[in-house]
Amino acid sequence: MSRGKDDFAVRLTRVCKKYTVSHQKPSLVGNILGQRKEEEFWALKDINLVVKKGDRVGIVGPNGAGKTTLLKIVAGITQPTSGEVEVNGKLVSLINFSAGFHPELTGEENIFLNGVLAGMSKKVIRKKYKQVLEFADIGEFIDAPFFTYSDGMKFRLAFAVAVASGCEILAIDEIFMSSDLDFSDKSYSLLKELQKKKTMIISSHNINFLYKFCTRTVRIKKGQIHEPFELLQFFLDFPKGEEFITKVASNSMYPAVKKGDRIKIRKEPYESLEIGDVVAFYLENISEIVLHRLVQKQQKKKASIYLTRGDNWFNVDDWYVDKKNYIGKVVGIYN
């Protein structure tokens, strides 16, 4: 069936967003004397993006690249400085845990409050209340004030209400980085069930999830969209200190890291690596990223280079890692 001209869920046309950043604390004297220094910061620059109905679009990029700003503009939380934003369908966003919730109200009261804001009638909320409660799985905290909730609990409740709302479009920010792993798995399973019914725009550092789940992935860098998304280049461009999560695809690092484990990788300086660290790196002759342990440091000319090996020592899998093909250090393993 051919797609009509209105067969889009979200359309951004030449969208820009500017913020004014002050470089010193404001003061009355400073304002009078003109000593306050301000600078324009363009979070988004000339963004053109069309999300078709039924698409699952992943947004990747380092912190500060403009991912959350883009989602807030799509959700109507923030207005663009210039450009046009069109949303064709009922959209519910999961960007700020506290948005649509009152800190003094209980979980039960907030379900009704947030449900109304998501477009549900009180009758529909009462009908779906048990479904929300079971999915959120926050137990006796349903009677506690919202301000006592952890971020994970806030996300559980917000996600449960969003799913029950019957929305057509879901905009989700950092879903798998912000809640506990068990609930992440539960959320992932539900998203798999919803993938044929909903349009989704998801910003996350869970590269493995976005790469496999989304029908399309776009990369934001310095406020601009880069397509097509190149997985390897994304890893190499990650700035120092940034983290991402991915899934292990083989057993070469068994028993320390097993196939199917999720690992957190941080882009730490190459010069700070030590023998025994588990690192991720790439090789030009294979399509997968390699995970190995550093076992020996060597000096070639003026540059350091590491000999690496998988924990399965019976495999002949020695490889060298230098600064050019180093991606990051493993700082977390989740079974």
Long-range contacts (C-beta under 8 A, 24 or more apart in sequence): 3-52, 6-88, 7-52, 7-53, 8-50, 8-51, 8-52, 8-53, 8-86, 8-88, 9-51, 9-52, 9-53, 9-54, 9-55, 9-87, 9-88, 9-89, 9-168, 9-169, 9-199, 10-49, 10-50, 10-51, 10-74, 10-85, 10-86, 10-87, 10-88, 10-91, 10-169, 10-199, 10-201, 11-49, 11-50, 11-51, 11-84, 11-85, 11-86, 11-88, 12-47, 12-48, 12-49, 12-50, 12-70, 12-73, 12-74, 12-83, 12-84, 12-85, 12-86, 13-48, 13-83, 13-84, 13-85, 13-86, 14-46, 14-47, 14-48, 14-82, 14-83, 14-84, 15-44, 15-46, 15-47, 15-48, 15-49, 15-73, 15-80, 15-82, 15-83, 15-84, 15-85, 16-42, 16-44, 16-45, 16-46, 16-47, 16-80, 16-81, 16-82, 16-83, 17-42, 17-43, 17-44, 17-66, 17-69, 17-73, 17-78, 17-80, 17-81, 17-223, 18-42, 18-43, 18-81, 19-43, 42-223, 43-69, 43-223, 44-69, 44-70, 44-73, 44-80, 44-223, 44-224, 45-222, 45-223, 45-224, 46-83, 46-224, 47-83, 47-223, 47-224, 47-225, 48-225, 49-218, 49-225, 51-199, 51-201, 52-199, 53-88, 53-89, 53-168, 53-199, 54-196, 54-199, 55-199, 55-200, 55-215, 55-216, 56-195, 56-199, 56-200, 56-202, 56-213, 56-214, 56-215, 56-216, 57-200, 57-201, 57-202, 57-214, 57-215, 57-216, 57-217, 57-218, 58-202, 58-203, 58-204, 58-210, 58-211, 58-213, 58-214, 58-216, 58-217, 58-218, 58-229, 59-201, 59-202, 59-203, 59-204, 59-217, 59-218, 59-219, 59-220, 60-203, 60-204, 60-205, 60-207, 60-210, 60-217, 60-218, 60-219, 60-220, 60-229, 60-234, 61-219, 61-220, 61-221, 61-234, 62-221, 62-237, 62-238, 62-239, 62-242, 63-242, 65-220, 65-221, 65-222, 65-223, 66-220, 66-222, 66-223, 66-224, 67-173, 67-203, 67-220, 68-95, 68-173, 68-203, 70-203, 70-220, 71-95, 71-171, 71-172, 71-173, 71-201, 71-203, 74-171, 74-201, 75-171, 87-169, 89-167, 89-168, 89-169, 89-199, 90-119, 90-165, 90-166, 90-167, 90-168, 90-169, 91-167, 91-168, 91-169, 91-170, 91-171, 92-118, 92-119, 92-162, 92-165, 92-167, 92-169, 92-170, 92-171, 93-170, 93-171, 93-172, 93-173, 94-155, 94-158, 94-159, 94-162, 94-170, 94-171, 94-172, 94-173, 94-175, 95-171, 95-172, 95-173, 97-151, 97-154, 97-155, 97-158, 97-178, 98-146, 98-154, 100-158, 101-146, 101-154, 101-157, 101-158, 102-146, 103-145, 103-146, 103-147, 104-145, 104-146, 104-147, 105-145, 105-146, 106-142, 106-143, 106-144, 106-145, 106-146, 107-136, 107-138, 107-141, 107-142, 107-143, 107-144, 107-146, 107-149, 107-157, 108-142, 108-143, 110-146, 110-157, 111-157, 111-161, 114-157, 114-158, 114-161, 115-161, 115-164, 115-165, 118-161, 118-162, 118-165, 118-167, 119-165, 119-166, 119-167, 120-164, 120-165, 120-166, 128-164, 131-160, 131-164, 132-157, 132-160, 132-161, 132-164, 133-160, 135-159, 135-160, 135-163, 135-164, 135-186, 135-190, 136-160, 137-183, 137-186, 151-178, 151-179, 152-178, 152-179, 152-180, 152-183, 155-179, 155-183, 156-183, 159-187, 163-190, 163-194, 167-198, 168-198, 168-199, 169-198, 169-199, 169-200, 169-201, 170-194, 170-198, 170-199, 170-200, 170-201, 170-202, 171-200, 171-201, 171-202, 172-200, 172-201, 172-202, 172-203, 172-204, 173-203, 173-204, 174-203, 174-204, 174-205, 175-202, 175-204, 175-206, 176-204, 176-205, 176-206, 176-209, 176-245, 177-204, 177-205, 177-206, 177-245, 181-262, 181-334, 188-213, 205-242, 205-243, 205-244, 205-245, 206-244, 206-245, 206-246, 207-231, 207-234, 207-235, 207-244, 207-245, 207-246, 208-245, 208-246, 208-247, 208-262, 232-282, 232-289, 235-280, 235-282, 235-289, 235-327, 235-328, 236-282, 236-327, 238-267, 238-327, 238-328, 239-267, 240-267, 240-268, 240-269, 241-266, 241-267, 241-268, 242-266, 242-267, 243-267, 243-331, 244-328, 246-289, 248-291, 249-288, 250-288, 251-312, 252-291, 252-292, 252-310, 252-311, 252-312, 252-315, 252-317, 253-278, 253-291, 253-292, 253-293, 253-310, 253-311, 253-312, 254-311, 254-312, 255-311, 256-293, 256-311, 256-333, 257-291, 257-311, 257-330, 257-333, 258-335, 261-333, 261-334, 261-335, 262-333, 262-334, 263-291, 263-330, 263-332, 263-333, 263-334, 264-330, 264-331, 264-332, 264-333, 264-334, 265-327, 265-328, 265-329, 265-330, 265-331, 266-328, 266-329, 266-331, 267-327, 267-328, 267-329, 268-328, 268-329, 268-331, 270-304, 270-323, 270-326, 271-304, 273-306, 273-326, 273-329, 277-329, 277-330, 278-329, 278-330, 279-306, 279-308, 279-321, 279-326, 279-327, 279-328, 279-329, 279-330, 280-327, 280-328, 280-329, 280-330, 281-308, 281-319, 281-321, 281-325, 281-326, 281-327, 282-325, 282-327, 283-319, 283-325, 289-327, 290-319, 291-330, 292-317, 292-319, 292-321, 294-321
